[in-house]
Amino acid sequence: MKREQSEAGLSKSIVVTGGCGFIGANLVRRLLRAGARVCVLDNLSRGCLANLAGLDVEIIEGDVRDQETVGRAFNGRPDAVVHLAGFGSVTESVAGVSENFEVNVRGTLNVLQQCVRRNVGELVFASSGGAVLGAAALPVSEDSLPKPISPYGASKLCGEAYCQAFAHSFGLRTIALRFANVYGPHSEHKMGVVTSFIKALLGEKPLGIYGDGSAARDFLYVDDLCEGVCRALATELAPGTVLHLATGKETTIGELASELRVIAGKPAHAVVYEPRRVGELERNFADFTRARELLAFSPRVELRAGLALTWNWFKRRAARSDA
């Protein structure tokens, strides 16, 4: 059953793992505005307490790899869990295969087990379309055959599989959302190309492009992503549902560099080209038709506007740091 999401439409108790990170910092604010009571579990390896400063949120410092800690976060028997915590870098997963497995697979299993033990109603799992599906025919969709080409992608596919298994074996209502390449405010610790380019522009360093700039991604502004997550929490979906949250548009890394240089007022800023990195896709963008049908999800923020908002957030943050 589909129902419209409103700013006051989520009077639930929700645990957000990884809630002090980039997406979590934005999602927690959105959940609070919608009327939710929020508890955050984060080991602060990438997240930052300052991201949630001043918010009415319970924060438990701990790791999803520890069952006892996860259980403590679930003591209040939340209505729902949004599982964002993860080892989130493709390149780091190649260098750290075992840690990637422990965080993304064992950590997800711990969260699922605690959901069952504490009788949690639903779990929203943060997955990744491009990493899970690999070099599939474009645009990718829920019907594309998974072919991960990195340990990160393999670990997210394992997480999706466990979500399916727990939905059918234990009756847990799981929803796997495959995120596009998300960007926006609070992303200073994110290992992504938008953050990398903005930091280079602010630091007067060349923009580093891996490959020739023709690699393409589906860039989704974080507010649109959070809207999709909230709609998933507010909609009765079949257990084990998998949906893509994306824009359906591909932008090359070269085009992204040009856009950001113009936004920064530095159109001639230097660019350096480096060898393509192992485990990364050449092209990826997703068809979000199913999310539009089931959630009435439709991205509203165009790339240029979203990049400008992100650039201005980083500039304000840099100015505060220099003051």
N, C-alpha and C positions, 0 to 999 in steps of 0.2 A: 504494500500500500504506500502510495506516495503522498506526502503532505509538505506544505511549504514550510521552510525554515524561517524563523523570525529571531530578532535579537533577544526576545524574551521567551524563547521556546525550548529551553533545555534545563528544566528544573531537576537535574540529576546530580548524583554524587559521582565524580569522574576522577580516576587516577590517570595521570599522564606520565609515562616513563620517558626519560630524556627531556623533561619539560623545561629545563634551564638552557637548552640549546636553541639554535636558530628557529626552527619551525615551532618548537615548544613555546618559546617566548611569545610568538605571535598567536599561537593557538590558545594558550592559557588566557590571554586578554580577551579573545573572542568568546571563549566559554564563559568567562565571568560576566561579560556583557549580556550573554544569553540566559543568565540566571543559574548557572551550574555552580556546585561546590567542588573545588578542585584540590587534589593532593598531588604533589609532584615527587617522583622518585628519580634521582639523578646522581651519578657518581662524580660529576663535575670535571670529568676528564676533558670534555669539550665545552660543556655548558658553563654558565657563570651565574652566581647568585644575583649579581647586579641586574641581570636581565629581567628578574621578577621583583625588583626592589619596589616596596610600597604597595604591593598587591596582596589581597586577602587570600593567601594560598598557604596551605601546609606543605612544607618541604622536608622530605626525608632524604638525607645523603646516604647513598648506597648503590650497590651494583646489582643489575639483573641476573648476574651469574650466581648470586648468593640466594638460595631459596628462603632462608630465614628473613633476610632483608625484604625480599619481595612480599613475603607473608605479612610482615609488619606494615607495609604500605597498604595492604588489603584488609587490615584489621577492622576497618569500619564497614566492611562489605559494600564496596562501591557498586553503583548500578552499571557502570561501564568502565572500560580501560581503553585508553589510546596508547598503543605501544610504539613509541617513536625511538626509544633507545636503541642504538646500534653502532656497529663499526662501519662508518659510512663512506669510506673512500675506496674506489676501485683500485687505485695505484697502491695504496697501503695494504689492501687485501692480498695483492700479489706478493708483497714483501713479508706480510705477516699472516700467512694462511691459517695457522692454528688459532691465533687470537681472534681473527675474523670469525672462525667457526664457533669458538667458545662464546663470544658475545652475541652473534646474530642467530645462531642455532640453539645452543644450550640456553642462552638467556631467554629466547622466545619460548622454548619448552618450559622453562621455569615459570614464566608469566602465565602460560596456558594452564599449567597444572594448578597454580594458585587460584586462577579464575574458577576452575572446577571445584576445588576444595572450599572456596569461600562463596560459592554459588553466585558468582558475578553474572549479570545478565548478558553482556555482550563485550566483545573485544574488537577494536579496529586496529588492524595491523598495517604498519607503514611498509609497503613494498616498493619496487622500482621496475617500471616497464622496460626500459632499455636494457638494464643489467640482466633481468630475468630472461628476456626474449632474445638477446644477442642480435645477430645479423639477420633478422627475419624480414620478410617482404613488408614494405612500407605502404601505408601506415600500419603500425602494429595495433592489435586489438586483443580482446579477451580470447579470441579464437586462434591467435597465433601460437605456433608450437614453440614452447620454451627451449632455448638453446644458449644458456649462459656462457660467456667467454671469459669470465673472471671469477675468482673465489667469492667476491662480493655478490655477484649475480647468483651464483650457486647457493650461497647462504640464504638469500632472500627467497629463492625458489623453495628451499627446504622449509623456511618459515611458512610460506603459503601452503605447502603440503601438510604441515602439522596443523595449521588452522583448519584445513579441510577435514583432516582426521579427527580432530577434537569436535568439530561440528557434528560429524556423523556418529562418532563413538560415544560422546558425552553430552550431546545436545547443546553445546555452547554456541551461541550465535556469533560467529566470526565473520568479519568483513575485511578482505584484503584490498587495500587501495594502492594501486601502482602509480606512484608519483612521477611526474615529469621532472625536468631540471628546475628546481625551485630556487628563486632568488628574492631578495627584498631586505628590509631592515632587520637588524639583530644578527646579521650573517657574518660578522667579523671573524668568527672562528671556523666558518665553513670552508672546506677545501673544494672550491668551485671556481669556474672560470670568471663569473661576474665579479666575485669578491677579489680574485687575483688581479683582474684588470683595473678595478677601482683603486685598490691599494697601490698598484704601480703608477696610476695617474696621479694620485695624491702624493706619492713619494718621488715623483719625477724620474721614474725608472721605465725602461722599455716594456711594452706589453709582450709577454712571452706566449707564442702560439706553437703548439705541438702539431707538426705536420705543415701542410701548405695553407691552412685556413679554410679548406673546403669541407671539413668535418662539420656536421650539422646536428643541432639539438632542438628539443621542444621546450622552450623556456616559459615557466608558469610563475606568475607573481604570487607571493606567499599569501596575500589576502584571499585570492581566488582559491588557493589550495585549502586554506582554513575553512572557507565557506563550504567546500566539498566535504571536508571531514565532519563539520557540524550537521550538514544535511544527511550524511550517512548515520550519524548518531540519532537523528530525529525521524528516521524512516524505517518502517518495518521491512527488512530485507530477508531473503531466505538465508539460512545458515550456510556459510561457505561461499558467499558471494564474492566475486572478484571484479573490480572496476578500475578503469583507467581515469585518472584525473590529469588532464593535459589540455593543450590548446588546439591540437590538430595542425599546428603550423611548424615548419622547420626553419631555423635560422642558422646560417653558417657562422663559424667562429670568426671568420674575417668580417662578416657583416656586423656581428656583435661588437667587435673592436672598433669599427667605424662609427657605429651609433654612440658608443660610450665616449669616444674621443670628441665627437661633436657636442654631446651633452656637457662634457667637462670644459668645453671651450678650447680644446687642444687638438684640432683636426689633423695636425701634422705630427702628433706625438709618435715617437719611435716605436717600431714593432720589430721583434726578433723572432726568427723561426727556428724551432728545435725539433729533433727527431720525434716521430710519433711514439706514444707510450704504449707499452704492452697492456692488453686487457681492455682498451678503450674502443668504443664503436666509432665507425666513420660517420654513419647517419642514423638518426632516430627521431621519429615523431609518432604520436599515437592518435587513434580514432577514439573519441570519448562519447560516441553515440549512446552506449549503454548507460553511462552515468547521466547523460542528459535525459534519457527516458525514465530511469528509475529515481533519480534525485533532482531532476530539473536543474542539473548543474550546467552552467555556462560561464566560462571565464569572461570577466568584464574589463580587465586592465590590459590595454595594449602594451606591447613590448616597450616602445619608446617612452610611454608614460611611466611604466613600472621601473624602467632603468633610471629615469630622472628622479623618481621618488627615492630609489635606493641610493643614488649618487648624493642626493641632498642629505639623506640620513647620515651617510658616512662623513660628509663634509662637516655637519653639525657636531658629530662625535669627535672628529679631529680637532675642531675649534675648541671644544670643551677640554680636551686633553692638553692643548697648548696654553690654555688660559692659566 
